[in-house]
C-alpha cells in the first residue's frame, strides 16, 4: 500500500525581503525630486508599517513606491492591509498597514470545507495557522493546489513541506 503524501497550506512572507524593499523605497524617496525634502518616511514595526507624508498625494506616491519595490522582490501585496489615512501633527498625513501572516481560523475552516466538498479522497486538518492536506494520490494533491490557486483569498497562500 502506498504511503500518504502531504503538504501544508500556509500564508507567510520573507521578512528580510520586506526590509530590503523598504530600504530601497526609502532610498528612492530620498532621491526623488518631488519627495526629496518633504519628510516622507516609511517605518517598519513588528506587525505593521507606518507611512508618513506631508500630503495625501505624497502619501499615495510613497505607498506606490513601496508596492513597486515589493513586487520586484516577489512579495505579494496581499500581506499589507491598509487602514484609512489619518491627519497627524504639523499638517502631515499618516497611514498604517498591518502585516498579514498566517491563516486565521475562519479562512482555515473555509479551505478545509472547500477540500471536503470537492476532494473526497483528501484529508485536511487545521494545525495552528496552517492547514495540513494529505492523500494517497499525489495527483489529488496537485488538484488541491490548483483549486486553491484559482480562488482569490485575502492572503497569499504557499504550499510547503511537500512529502
C-alpha positions in Angstrom: 0.0 0.0 0.0 1.3 3.5 -0.9 2.3 5.9 1.8 0.4 9.1 2.2 1.8 12.3 0.7 1.1 15.6 2.3 1.8 19.3 2.3 0.9 22.4 4.4 -1.1 25.4 3.2 0.4 28.5 4.9 0.5 32.2 4.4 4.0 33.6 5.0 6.4 36.2 3.6 10.1 36.7 3.8 10.7 39.3 6.4 14.2 40.1 5.1 12.8 40.8 1.6 10.3 43.2 3.1 13.1 45.0 5.0 15.1 45.2 1.7 12.0 46.5 -0.2 11.5 49.2 2.4 15.2 50.2 2.3 15.0 50.5 -1.5 11.8 52.5 -1.3 13.3 54.9 1.3 16.4 55.3 -0.9 14.2 56.3 -3.8 12.1 58.6 -1.7 15.2 60.5 -0.5 16.4 61.0 -4.1 13.2 61.6 -6.0 12.7 65.3 -6.8 9.1 65.6 -5.6 9.7 63.8 -2.3 13.3 64.7 -1.6 13.0 67.1 1.3 9.3 66.5 2.1 9.9 64.5 5.2 8.1 61.4 3.8 9.1 58.2 5.7 8.3 54.5 6.0 8.8 52.8 9.3 8.7 49.1 9.8 7.4 47.9 13.2 6.9 44.3 14.4 3.4 43.8 12.9 2.8 46.9 10.8 4.3 49.5 8.5 3.7 53.2 9.2 3.7 55.7 6.3 4.1 59.5 7.0 4.0 62.2 4.3 3.2 65.9 4.1 0.1 65.4 1.9 -2.2 62.7 0.7 -0.7 62.9 -2.8 2.8 62.4 -1.4 1.4 59.5 0.8 0.0 57.8 -2.3 3.3 58.2 -4.1 5.2 56.7 -1.1 2.8 53.7 -1.0 3.2 53.2 -4.7 7.0 53.2 -4.5 6.9 50.6 -1.7 4.5 48.4 -3.5 6.6 48.5 -6.7 9.7 47.5 -4.7 7.7 44.7 -3.1 6.5 43.3 -6.4 10.1 43.5 -7.7 11.2 41.3 -4.8 8.3 38.9 -5.4 6.4 39.8 -2.2 2.6 39.7 -2.5 0.7 42.9 -2.0 -1.9 40.9 -0.1 0.4 40.9 3.0 -0.5 44.6 3.5 -3.9 45.5 4.9 -4.2 49.3 4.8 -6.1 51.4 7.2 -7.6 54.8 6.5 -5.1 57.7 6.4 -5.2 60.0 9.5 -4.2 63.6 9.9 -1.0 63.8 12.0 0.7 66.7 13.8 2.2 69.5 11.7 -0.2 69.1 8.8 1.1 65.7 7.8 -0.7 62.6 6.9 -0.1 59.2 8.5 -1.3 55.7 7.4 -0.6 52.3 8.8 -0.6 49.0 7.0 -1.0 45.8 9.1 1.2 42.9 8.0 -0.9 39.7 7.5 0.9 36.4 8.1 -0.7 33.0 8.9 -4.1 31.7 8.2 -6.8 32.8 10.6 -9.3 30.2 11.9 -12.2 31.4 9.6 -10.0 31.1 6.5 -8.6 27.7 7.5 -12.2 26.4 8.0 -13.2 27.8 4.6 -10.2 26.0 3.0 -11.0 22.7 4.7 -14.6 23.0 3.7 -13.7 23.6 0.1 -11.4 20.5 0.2 -14.1 18.3 1.9 -16.7 19.3 -0.7 -14.5 19.0 -3.8 -11.9 16.3 -3.0 -13.5 13.4 -1.1 -10.2 11.3 -1.1 -8.2 14.1 0.5 -7.9 14.6 4.3 -7.3 18.1 5.7 -6.7 19.3 9.2 -6.1 22.7 10.8 -2.8 22.9 12.6 -2.4 26.4 14.2 -2.1 28.9 11.4 -1.6 26.2 8.7 -3.7 23.5 7.0 -2.2 20.1 6.5 -3.5 18.3 3.4 -2.8 14.6 2.9 -3.8 11.9 0.4 -2.5 8.7 -1.0 -2.6 10.1 -4.5 -0.1 12.9 -5.5 -2.4 13.8 -8.4 -5.2 14.6 -5.9 -2.8 16.9 -4.0 -1.8 18.7 -7.2 -5.5 19.2 -8.0 -6.0 20.7 -4.5 -3.1 23.1 -5.1 -4.6 24.1 -8.5 -8.1 24.6 -6.9 -6.6 26.8 -4.1 -4.6 28.9 -6.6 -7.8 29.6 -8.6 -9.7 31.0 -5.6 -8.9 34.6 -4.6 -8.2 34.6 -0.9 -7.4 37.8 1.1 -3.9 36.5 2.0 -1.3 34.9 -0.2 -1.1 31.1 0.0 2.0 29.0 -0.2 2.4 25.2 -0.2 5.3 23.9 1.9 6.6 20.7 3.4 5.6 18.6 0.4 6.3 15.0 1.3 
